Each structure stands twice: as C-alpha cells, then as structure tokens.
Amino acid sequence: QLQLTTSEKNELTRSLEMVQNQLQEKQSEIEREISEYQDRLLQAEKEHQDALTEANRKNEVEIEACHEKISSLEHFIRSQKLEIEHLKSNKEQLNNCLKEANQALGELLKTKVR
C-alpha cells in the first residue's frame, strides 16, 4: 500500500510538474504576445501621431496660402473701389463739360438763327 501510494504520489508530482511547465510556457507565450501587441500599438500610435503632425503642417500651409489670397483679394477690391470712385468723378466732370458744351451750342444756334 505504501509503495502504491508512493508511486501515485510520484506520478502526481510528475503530472503537476508537467502542468506547471505547460502553464509556464503558456505564460511566457502570453507575455511575448502582450509585448508584441504593445510594440505594435506603440508603432501604430507613432504612425498616427506622425500622420496628424503632417496633416496639421499641410493645413497650416493651406491656411497661410488662404490668408495670403484673402489679403491679395482685399487689396484688389480696395484698388477697384478707388478706380470706381475715380471713374465716377471723371464721369461727373465729363457730364458737366457736356452740359456746358450743349449750353454753348444752344447759344451758338440761337445766335446763328437770329
């Protein structure tokens, strides 16, 4: 009976050692996978951050170009307004001259008719 019990104990000890070894291997495998996932996550985060940085840089360049275009258009609009004012002034002067010329022509025609 003692020998049988000792034999069973030895068998159970070997089984326990095998299970412990399997568990240790499984734990090592899981830790390796976790490490790989963490590395991949860090790489993905870095790529994401790099993409965000590049997108922000491109947006800033585009915004600056838009600001320059707006400034250029504002300058163009101001110059066009000045040109319009100048043309209005010229038109008014021409209308006055035409009015005076028509009056003078009228006076000449009256003088000629007499």
C-alpha positions in Angstrom: 0.0 0.0 0.0 2.8 2.4 0.9 4.6 1.6 -2.3 1.4 2.1 -4.3 0.8 5.5 -2.6 4.4 6.5 -3.1 4.1 5.6 -6.8 0.9 7.5 -7.1 2.5 10.5 -5.4 5.4 10.3 -7.8 3.1 10.2 -10.7 1.0 13.1 -9.4 4.2 15.0 -8.8 5.4 14.4 -12.4 1.9 15.4 -13.7 2.0 18.5 -11.5 5.4 19.4 -12.9 4.2 18.9 -16.5 1.2 21.1 -15.9 3.4 23.7 -14.2 5.8 23.6 -17.2 2.9 23.9 -19.6 1.5 26.8 -17.6 4.9 28.5 -17.5 5.3 28.0 -21.3 1.8 29.4 -21.9 2.5 32.3 -19.6 5.7 33.0 -21.5 3.9 32.8 -24.8 1.2 35.2 -23.5 3.8 37.6 -22.2 5.5 37.5 -25.6 2.2 38.2 -27.4 1.5 41.1 -25.0 4.9 42.5 -25.7 4.3 42.2 -29.4 0.9 43.9 -29.2 2.4 46.7 -27.1 5.1 47.2 -29.7 2.5 47.2 -32.5 0.4 49.6 -30.5 3.3 52.0 -29.9 4.2 51.8 -33.6 0.6 52.5 -34.6 0.4 55.4 -32.2 3.6 56.8 -33.6 2.4 56.5 -37.2 -0.9 58.1 -36.1 0.9 61.0 -34.4 3.2 61.4 -37.5 0.1 61.5 -39.8 -1.6 64.1 -37.5 1.6 66.2 -37.5 1.9 66.1 -41.3 -1.8 66.8 -41.7 -1.5 69.8 -39.3 1.5 71.1 -41.2 -0.3 70.8 -44.5 -3.3 72.6 -43.0 -1.2 75.4 -41.7 0.4 75.8 -45.1 -3.0 75.8 -46.8 -4.4 78.3 -44.2 -1.4 80.6 -44.8 -2.0 80.4 -48.5 -5.7 81.3 -48.0 -4.7 84.2 -45.8 -2.4 85.5 -48.5 -5.1 85.1 -51.1 -7.6 86.9 -48.9 -5.2 89.7 -48.4 -4.5 89.9 -52.1 -8.2 90.0 -52.9 -8.8 92.7 -50.3 -6.1 94.8 -51.8 -7.6 94.2 -55.3 -11.1 95.2 -54.0 -9.7 98.4 -52.5 -7.9 99.3 -55.7 -11.1 98.5 -57.7 -13.2 100.8 -55.4 -10.7 103.6 -55.9 -10.8 103.1 -59.6 -14.6 103.2 -59.5 -14.5 106.4 -57.5 -12.1 107.8 -60.0 -14.3 106.8 -62.9 -17.4 108.3 -61.2 -15.5 111.6 -60.7 -14.4 111.5 -64.4 -18.0 110.8 -65.5 -19.3 113.7 -63.5 -16.7 116.0 -64.9 -17.5 114.8 -68.5 -21.2 115.2 -67.8 -20.6 118.8 -66.6 -18.4 119.5 -69.7 -21.1 118.0 -72.0 -23.7 120.1 -70.3 -21.7 123.3 -70.8 -20.9 122.3 -74.4 -24.6 121.7 -75.1 -25.4 125.1 -73.5 -22.8 126.8 -75.6 -24.0 125.0 -78.7 -27.5 126.1 -77.9 -26.4 129.7 -77.5 -24.5 129.5 -80.8 -27.5 128.1 -82.6 -29.7 130.9 -81.2 -27.1 133.4 -82.3 -26.9 131.8 -85.7 -30.7 131.7 -86.1 -31.0 135.5 -85.5 
